[in-house]
Structures are given as structure tokens and as C-alpha cells.
């Protein structure tokens, strides 16, 4: 009957541990097989761990970016949903604004109506028995959507007549404003009012096109 040879565990342990003794750290190639294999496994484990850490870091950043994108999409959805719910109300507000703008435009004379408006201002003063010492229209200033005409005024008259003239200017059907007002009393009890009346008109199509071309040239620069 065959007998199983006994394994000397102590001798095997001593043989294994002896391979890890006296190793030269500067020359791993001279190490026995077992230490070299253990070193290779350790390096492989470190490389895998480093790659795993880099992958997790990239995945975490990507996940954060996706979360931020999700929040932005939610906010956009809520905003668009609110706009969709209030669409009818927004349309009504837009119509009201357009009507208001149309009313304001009607208060702006055209270029052809400017002479009539200047006559209205003059008649408003004469109707209050005021004397015009100065009535001098200035140069027209063209803005983006309208033109502005300043008029230097100097009128003399009684206190109530001067005040009524200012009220008449405010109640004209066209927009006229009084700026830089200066009132000086005289020895005979009358007042001298110096002011700059500004009236406005809307631009005709040629002026609108000229302004648009000027704006385009300015942007190109």
C-alpha cells in the first residue's frame, strides 16, 4: 500500500521567506522569482487603482455637469410653461402697448405739419396777450426714432397770462415741452419768461432709412 509523502510546511515557509531576505532595492532584476512576481502584482494593482481613480473623477465631473444641465432644463421648462400659460394675457398686453404707442405717434407731427405746430405755439401766446420778444426755432436733432426741434422763446406779460400760456402749451394736441424756464419780474409788474420749447415729430421713411444705414455703419466700425 502506497503512502503519501508528508510535506514539510516549516521547511517550505522558510524557503519562501528566505527569498524576501537580503533583497537589493536598487536591482529588482536580481531578486528571486517570488519577490519579483509580488512586485509586479503590486505595481499592477497600483496602476489599476490610479486608472480607476481617474475614471471615477472624470465620471463625477461629468455627473455634476449633467446635474447642472438638468437643473437648467428644468428652469427653462418652468419659464416656458409659465409663458405658455400666460400667452393670452401677454398677447393682450402687447396689443395694449401697441395701441399706446400708436396714440403717442399720433401726437407727433410729421415734417409737413411742423409749420402748423409752430403757428399753434405762436397763437397760444398771442391768445394770452403776450408779447413775443424772441421766437427762434433751432436746428433739428434727429434721433433714432424721432426728430427734436428746439425753439428759443422770450415772452412778456402778466403773471396769470404767462401761467395760462404754459398750460395752453401743455394742452396742445401735439407734444410740446417747456425747458430751461426762467421768469424775471419787470418794474411795471409784468413778467419776462425765457424758455426753450421742444417739439417732436416722427421721421419720414427716408430719414428712417438714413438712421438705419448710420446704425449699420457704426456697428461695422
Secondary structure, DSSP 8 states (H G I E B T S, - for coil): --------HHHHHHHHHHTTTT--TT-GGGS-HHHHHHHHHHHHHHHHHHHHHHHHHHHHHHHHHHHHHHHHHHHHHHHHHHHHHTHHHHHHHHHHHHHHHHHHHHTSB-GGGHHHHHHHHHHHHHHTT-EEEEEEEEEEEE-SSEEEEEEEEEEEE-HHHHHHHHHHHHTSSS-EEEEEEEEEE-TTS-EEEEEEEEEEEE--HHHHHHHHHHHHHHHH-
